[in-house]
Amino acid sequence: MTARVPGESELHLGPVRLPACRLLWSHHATGEPVAWITRTAVPEPGPVWSALSALHGETGLVPVLEPAGWGDDLEAACGEDRTDATDVDRVDAAAMLEHRWIDWSCSIPVPSPVGLAAVLRSWEERFGTRLFALTHDQAWLLVERPPRSLDAALPVAAEHFVFCDEPAGRQSVRTTAAEIIGAPIWYFWWD
């Protein structure tokens, strides 16, 4: 389902009412808005995020919390994106992560927007992850079905390790694996 981003006005979706917003635009050829950000802080953002998440099947929209003051950084990141959203369907997340493992360097750059989306989609399918909050260099995921044993967590921790240069701090794959067993939140930070 392709969702249309609401216009620059108050948002009324189901029980959710949000104040006026500003739109984030992609500088891709379509010139379509890619995100809607409120202009003022939302009281009790967790329940609002949850209500909007529940409406995803109807709206096709994915709510993401953006920490106060980070919208300008997100807008700059959107401006750098020159890819088509349909490119995500052509990216093999496993192959991309494997390539990053083999081509190892001491600094792992932020994946391209398409690479990031492909990995997030893969984790959504396998672990029920949902993007919860995002800045230009940090991401928080809610995890519905995290690994439940060290054996199951080790390959996922290796994915975290090559996906991001700071998955819960720079540490060994084994330490990361132990930390994500049963963890409901995964945190990533690109230095």
Protein Blocks (a to p, Z undefined) as FASTA:
>chain_A
ZZdddddddddehjbccddddddddfbfnlpafbdcdfbdcehkllmmmmmmmmmmmnop
acddddehilmmmmmmmmmpccdfklmmmpcfklmmmmmmmmgcfbdcdddfklmmmmmm
mmmmmnopacfbdcfkbccdddfbgcfbfklmmmmmmmmmmmpcbggiaadfklmmmmmg
opabdcdddZZ
